[in-house]
């Protein structure tokens, strides 16, 4: 039984790593695509959609859009912001859509970002939440979906679904911490991109 403890610890650590949104095997395919030429020129165009599930989440879409716009400007990437209901993000065959992108680059990146912001609250005596007070800690995080298509064939060549959620103390500006999370997603696409 003693011999099984190290194996159990390794198994639990592996499972917890997956829950934290760390890169998976699918993520490693992003690097194998050589999205940038050796001189740093991008070999793709990108489309970005951001929408949260609540109005509190949506507030951070400005942070997402600003971070991705700064990245696109610095790395000379053609980036188009689109609505979350754009056909690019609907299930089904995207071949026609990708070919309609009119890009000379070999790849099209579709990035959908969903901020997750949960304010802190405490429950009053009758179980009603009171926001902005200590009790239940607030949290920030995101879910993102990155799909990369060949513009020549319209086929999906790689995809990734990074995600993360972490608690935040009460009464702090969450925007800088959230911006750091967005930069981690950008670096999963472009590891050479600085802070």
C-alpha positions, 0 to 999 in steps of 0.5 A, a space after each residue: 500500500 505504501 508504494 501506491 502513495 507516490 503514484 496516487 500523488 502523481 495522478 492527483 497532481 496531473 488531474 489538478 494541472 488539467 483543471 488549472 487550464 495548463 497547456 495540453 497536447 492539443 496546445 503543443 500543436 500551435 507551436 508546430 504550425 510556425 505561426 511566425 516566420 523566422 523574422 517575426 512576420 505573422 503567417 496568419 490573420 485573426 478574428 476575435 470575439 469576446 462576450 461574458 455570460 453576465 454584464 459583470 463579465 462583459 465589462 472585462 471584454 474591453 481589457 481583452 480587446 485592448 490586449 489583443 489589439 496591442 498585440 496585433 499592432 506590435 506584431 503586425 497581425 491583421 486582427 478583426 473583432 467580431 460578434 460572438 454570434 458570428 458564423 465563425 464560432 458556430 458548429 459545423 463546417 467552416 470551410 466556406 467561411 475560411 475561404 471567404 476570409 480573403 487572406 494571403 496568409 496560410 492560417 486563420 485564427 478564430 479566438 473566442 474569449 469569455 471573461 469570468 468575473 464573480 464578485 465577492 459576497 456574504 449571505 445575510 440572515 435570510 440567505 440573500 447575497 450582499 455583494 462587496 462584503 467579505 464572506 464568499 471570495 470573488 474570483 476572476 478567470 476566463 475560458 477561451 477557444 482558439 481554432 486555427 484553420 488552413 486558408 488553402 483548404 479550410 480545414 481545422 489544423 489545431 485547436 486549444 481551449 485554455 481556461 483558468 479561474 482564481 480567487 481575488 481579494 475584496 475591494 481590489 481593481 481586478 483589471 490588472 490581474 485580468 490583463 495578465 491572464 489575457 496575456 497568458 492566452 496571447 503567449 500561448 499563441 505567440 510565446 515570443 510576445 513580451 509582457 
